[in-house]
Amino acid sequence: MSLEQFFIAVLSLMFFPLLAVLLLTVILASAGKSLGIRHLYVALLLKIFEFVRIKLADKSTADEEQDSDEELSGEESVSENGQKSSNENGESHVIKRDFHLTVAEGLTRPEWEPFKKNFELSDICYFSKCGMEAIIEDDVTHRFKAGELASWNLLTRSNRGYQFTSVRLTVLWCIGFVVRYFLLFPFRFFLALMAVCWLVVSTAFLGYLPAGNFKRRLYRHTSLMSFRMMARSCSAVITFHNEENRVKNGICVANHTSPIDVFMLSCDNSYALVGQAQGGLLGLLQRALNRATSHVFFERSEIKDRHLVACRLKEHVNDLDKLPILIFPEGTCINNTSVMMFKKGSFEVSTTIYPVAIKYDMRFGDAFWDSSKHGMVSHLLDIMTSWALVCDIWYLPPMHRMEGEDAVNFAGRVKREIARRGGLVDLDWDGQLKRTLAKESWKQKPQEQYSNMLKVD
């Protein structure tokens, strides 16, 4: 057998099992069934992560003990070199340096000479530095960055890499790299490609059917099938809670981490989507969905017209034959640690809102999309080369606007309920701070307070 024939035989042996697994996954996704393999896979990952955590904890303890031993040996060497002072009783003690020194004194003063601290103007630099650090580490800006994990998950994207800490961890990380990029990723890529092709072809066919109950039912089945295939291309393990509260008509609002939130929610229900018309891959999916059923996509010139947006939303909500609308009122992606201010527009349209809380488990993969750094395709590749997507979705009971309650307070009340149910931090800041500077009106009040402190009577 020649070398060429050998490679053809190997590829054939790899192709047919892969094709069989793909077809089985498609069939299970179409029926909404599962063999439980993903749950076993996630359980195995948890055991591996726990092993890694123990090894890193042991390594950290050993390093701390080594550092303490070095400090003790350093103190003993100082004592042996005679760097001591004696009190009146003849007892000796090592003279310690004062940590807070002025620049001039620190450069000219002998290392072990006793020092009496006097106030210098440069002392405020230390406190100013502490104040600036406190301002930088605020509650808002780090919500737009990938969250850090308490323990390492064998990925090197958000935490400091520990892959070369020990031989065992190095071998384990290399095995994980091979599994994610050479076994899982090809399978996930072909499954995602099949899902996108099926969505485009099926919606193109549905576009020629007349509007009616048959078309709605057919669209529901095809969309569920497509989005379940997309979710399984990320090895998604989704747990839906309180399904009796699932929306049937009206407006559904949820916290926003990534465009894949739509994939996760659409595995259990069909929604009409609202948002700005996009280009690229997102634009392809938007145009495909819009051919089969009614969605609300705005152009850049239209989205600034609040009256037009409200009218189109009201028209959709009042038509009971149309799908429920899925809206992300934050208007931007947050890193799934908090919920930021909800825009009031969707809460002016309807007096009944169906809240949904989404919470991802970041140990298996970070679902957050930083659109300022990564494109949509790059974001999907990061997800498809992660371990898995594990998330919980809670359907909350419908909330109604109280008598005399305006849209802003209603939006805040819904936001607080979503944050409470999802275990997220409730913040009142506008998520658009991710892209724009703070408004001048927000700066004026603290500036006035500081100015009053500096006034001289």
N, C-alpha and C positions, 0 to 999 in steps of 0.2 A: 504494500500500500504506500502510495506516494505521500509526501507531506501535504500537498493540496487536498488529496482525498481525506486525509486524517482530519484536517481542519473543517472540511465540509461535514464530516460525520459528527464531530464535536458540536458544531453549530446546530445541526439537525437535532441532536439529543437535547440541546438547551432550548431550542425553539418550540418544539412540540409540548413539553411540560409547561413552558411559559404561556403558550396559547391556551392550553387546557385550563390553567389557573385563571387567566383573564376571562375566559368564557364563563367559568363557574362564578367568578366575582360579579360579572355583569348580570347573570341570571339571579343571583342572590340579591343584588341591589335592586333589580326590577321588582322582586317580590317583597322587598323590605325585610329580608331575613338575614341571619348571620349564623355561622358555625361556631362562633365563640373564640376563634383563633386570635382576633385582635385583643380580646380581654386577657387571654393567656399571655400574649406578647407583652402587654402593659404590666401584668403582674410580674413577669420575669424581669422587666426593666427596673421595677421598683426594688427587687432583691439585689440587682446589680448596683443600683444607686446607693443602697444602704451599705453594701460592702465597700464601695468607694468612700462613703462618708466615714466609716469606721477607720479605714486606712489613713485618710487625711487627718482625722482627729488624733490617731496615734502618732503620726509624723509631727503634727503641731505640738503635741505634748513633749515629744522627745526634743524638739528644737528649743522649746521654752526651758526645759531642764538644762540643756547645754548652755544657753545664754546665761542662766542664773549661775551655773558653775563658773563661767568665764568672768562674771561680775565679781564673784567671791574671790577668785584667784587674783583679779586685778586689785581688789582692796587689800589682800594679803601682801601683794608686791609693794603697794604704797607703804604699808606698815613696815615692811622689811627695809625699805630704803630710808627710813627715818623721817618721813614727812609727817611728823606729829607735833602736837603742842601739849604742854602740861599745865594743869591748873595748880592752885595753891596746895592741894593735898597730894600732888605728885602723880595724879591720875592722868594718863595720856589719852588723847583722842585725835582722830584724823580731822583735819580742817576741811570742811566742805565749801565748795565755791557757791557763790550766789548766782542763781540762774539769770536773774534780770540785771544785766550790766549795760551801761552806756557803751556806745561804740568806742569812744576815746579811751575810757577806763579799761575796756576789755582788751584793747590793743597794747596798752603801755604797762598795765599792772602785771607783776610777776604772778605765775600760775597759782602758787599756794599761799600768797600773802593774804591775810585777813582783810575783808572788805566791808566798809560801812556804806550802806546804800543811801544815796541822796536822790531827791527828785530831779530829773532832767526832762526837758521838753521833749526829747526823743522817746521818752517812755510811752507817750501816747501812740506811737507806731504799733506797739504790740497789741494794744486794745483796739486800734483801728483795724488791724489785720483780722482779729477775732470777729469784729463786727462785720467786715466784708465777707468773711467766710460764712457767717450766719445768714447773710442776705443771699449769697449765692446758693446755699443749700436750702432753698425755700420749698414750699409745698407744691409749686406749680411747674417750674421748668423741667424738673426731673421726671414729670409724668409724660414727657414727650420723648423719652429715651427708653431703651430696652431695660427691663427690670433685672436686677441682680438676684441670684439665687443664694439660699443659705448654704447649700452644698453643691458640689460639682456634679453635672450630669453628662460628663464625657464629651461635651461640646465646648468649643472655644470661641463662642460668639459674644456672650454677654459677661462671662466671668473670666477671671485670670486663669489661664490654662495650667492644669496640674499634670499634663500628660507625661512629663519627664520627672515626676517626683520620685517614683520608684519603678523598678523593673516590671512589677505586676501591673501597675497602672499604665505603663507604656504599652505593654502587650495588650491589655484590655482596650485601650484607646485605639490601637492599630486595628484590632479585630472589629471594633465598632465602626471605624472609618470604612473598612472594606464592606461591611454589611450594609451601611447606609448608602454608599455611593455606587457599589458594584452589584448589589443584590436588590435592595429596596427601590432605589431611584429608577433603574430601567423599567421595572414593573409598574411603578407609580406613574412614570411619564407616559407609557403606552396606554394605561388606563385613563389618565386625564385627557389624552389626545382622543381616545374613543368617546369619552363623555362629551367633549366639545363638538366633535363631528356629529354625534347623535343629536345634540341640542340644536345645531344649525340645520341639519337635514329635517328633523321632525318639526321644528317650528316653521320652516319654509313650506312644508306640506300643510300644516295647520292653517297657514295664512290664506290658503285658497278655500277653506271650508267656510260656509256661512255661519254667522254668529248664532249661538243657541246653546242649549243645555248639553248636547252631544259634544260640541267643540270644547266647552269648559271642562267636561269630564276627561276628554282625551288629553287636553293640555295638562290637567292636574297629574295624570299618570306619567306622561312623558317628562314633565318638569321634575317630578319626584325621582324618576329613574335617573335623569341626567345629573341632578345635584347629589344624589346618593353615590353615584359613581365618582363624582368630583371629590366628595368627602372621603371616600375610601382610597382615593389616590393619595391622600395625606395620612392614611391609617387612622382616620378620625374615630374616636370612641366618644359618642355623645349620649348623655343621660338627660332625658326630658322629665321634668317634674311638674306635677299638677296639670296634667293634660286636659282636665275638664275645663280649664280656663283658656284653652286655645281659641284664638280669634277666628270668627267666621265672616264678619263684615265690620267695616269701620277702619280705625287707625290703630296700628300696633307700633309702639315705640320701644327702642332697646338701646343700651349702651353700645359704644362702637370701638372696636379694637382693630379691625381689618376688613377689607371687602369680603373676605371669606366668611364673615358673620352671616352673609346672605346664604352661602352654601350650607352652613350649619343649620340655620333656621328652616331652610327650604327642604331639608331632608324629612321634615315632619308635616309641612303645610305648604300651600302655594300662596304666593304674595304678589301683589303689584308693587313695583319698585318706584321710588322717587329719587331723583338726583339730577345732577348736571350731566349733559351729554358728553361722553368721553371719546377719546380716540384709542387706537391700538387694540390690545386684547379686550379690555373692558368695553370699548366701543363695539367690537364684534359681538360680544355677548348681549349688549343692550339692543342692538339692531335685530338680533335673532329673536330675543324675547318679545320685542315690540311687534314683530310680525304676527305672533300667535295670539296675543291678548293685549289688553289695554294697560300700559304703564305710563308714568308721568315723568318724562325726561325733558329737561329744560336746556335751551341754549344759553350761552353766557349773557347775551343781551336780554333774554327773558327772565333769568333768575333774579335780576336786580329789580324787577317789577313785582313788588310784593302783592299788589292787588291781583295781577294776572295769576301768580302762583296760588293764591288763596282761592280764586275762582275755579281753577282747574282741580284743586284738591276737593273743594266742596262738591263739584259736579261728579267726581269719581265716588266720593263717600255716599252721596245720596242715591246712587244707582246700586240697588241691592243685588243686581246680577253680576256686578264686577267683583274682582278679588279684593280682599282686605289690603290696605296700604301698609307697607313696612317703611318706617322712617327712623333715621338715626339723628335725633335733635341736637346732638353735640356739634355736628357739622365737621368733625375731624376725628382722626384716630387717636385714642388715648391708650396707654400701655397696660390696660386691664388691671390697674391698681386703684383707680378712682373713677368717679363720674363727675364730669364738669358741667357747666351751665347749659341747660337746654334752651334752644331758641323757642320763642313763644309762638311762631307761626302755625305749627301743626295743632297747637292747643287752642288757637282761635277758631279753627275750622270746625272742630267737633267738641261736644261737651262730654263725650265718653271716650276714654283712652284705655287700650289694652297694653299694660306694661310687660316687658320681658327683660329678665336679667341674664346676662351671659358671663360666665366665669371660666377662663382657661387655666389649666394646670401647667405652669411654665416649666416644670421639671422635664417634660417630654419635648417641648419645643415652644419657642416664643412666637405667638401669633401676631404680635404688634407690627404694624406697617408704618415705618418712618418714611413718608412720601418725599421728604426733603432730601433723602440720601439714596433711596432705592426706588427703582421703577417697579411696576406691577409684576413683570415677568421675573425680575430678580427676587422679588418678595416671594413669589410662588416657588421658585427654585430653592430658596432657603427653607421654606416649609417642607417641601418634598424631600429634602435631604436631612431633615430633623428626624428624631425618633418617631414621633407620632403627634397627633393633636387630640388632647383629652379635654373635654369641656362639659360643664353642667349648664343646662338651660332651664330656667324657672318661668312658667307661665303664671303671672300674678293675676288676681281677680281684677275685673274691670274697675276703673276709677272714674268717678263722675265729678264734674265741676260743681262746687257748692254755690249756693245762692249768694250773690254779691262778690264772688271770687273772680279776680281778673285772670287773664291768661298767664301772666308771669308767676303769680303765686300757685296757680294750678300746675304749671310746669315744674316749679320747685318741689311741690308736694310729690309729684310722680317720680321725680329724680331721687328724692330721699328714700322712697320706697324701693326703687331699683337698687340703690346703693346698699340699703339694709339687707335685702334678700341675697344679693350677690357677694356680700362681705367686702364691699368696696368703700373707699374713702369718699365722702360727700364734700365736694368743693364747689364754691360759688363763682369761681373764675371762669372767664370765657376761654374756650379751647382755641380760639383764633389767635391767642397769644403765641401759639406755636409758630405762626407765620408773620405776625405783625407786632409792632411795639405797643407798649401800654399807652392808653389814651392820655392826653394832656390833662383832662379833668381828674384822672386818677392820681396824677403826680402833684396837683396843686395843693391838696389838703395836707400831706406830710411836709411839703415845702413851706407852707404857711406856719405849721406848728414849729418847725425848726427855726424859721425866721423870728418867731415870737420869743424863742429861747435866747436868741442872740441880741435882742434889743436891749439897749442901755437906757435906764430911766434918767 
